[in-house]
Amino acid sequence: MEASQPNTTTDTANPNPIPNNTNSILSSTPVWPTIDGPLGLTEDESLTYARRFYKFGFALLPWLWAVNCFYFWPVLFNSRSFPRIRPYVVRSAVGFTVFTTVLCSWALTFAIGGEQLFGPVWYKLVMYNVADRLGLTGWI
């Protein structure tokens, strides 16, 4: 009876909170929270870094969200591992996606729309004629 039940004990050396099933091929390879594997951070240090990258991304540094997603790719890829770190990495992925979408749509609006979209206000929005407007080109 006991032999038919899966082994649900976790190994203390394995930082992965997923139960160590003996039937799975993947159970023999440990899952690490960072892309560095065993050279990377521990789970507690990873939680600290993931939280910092997520919070500093709101301080107009959304590229840290991309770094967070890249560095903690194993956490983002495996939905059942590291439940304490995963919310910060997933939120960073969502935040970076929203930021990239807004930035690209803003850039494309100005690049494609231009004067036809904005009309006479266009000349007040663009920055390439600032020197002419301020009279800084007459001394050359």
BELSUL-V862507 format. One record per pair of residues at least 12 apart in sequence whose ideal C-beta (glycine too) atoms are under 6 Angstrom apart, sorted by the first residue. I is the first residue (numbers start at 1). J is the second residue. If there is no record, write none. Layout:
# BELSUL-V862507
I|J + I|J
This chain:
# BELSUL-V862507
6|21 + 7|22 + 14|30 + 15|43 + 16|30 + 16|31 + 16|81 + 18|80 + 18|81 + 31|81 + 33|46 + 33|75 + 33|82 + 33|85 + 34|71 + 35|73 + 46|85 + 47|84 + 47|85 + 50|72 + 50|85 + 50|88 + 50|89 + 51|88 + 53|68 + 54|88 + 54|92 + 57|95 + 62|96 + 62|99 + 65|92 + 65|95 + 65|96 + 66|96 + 68|89 + 68|92 + 69|92 + 69|93 + 72|89 + 75|89 + 76|89
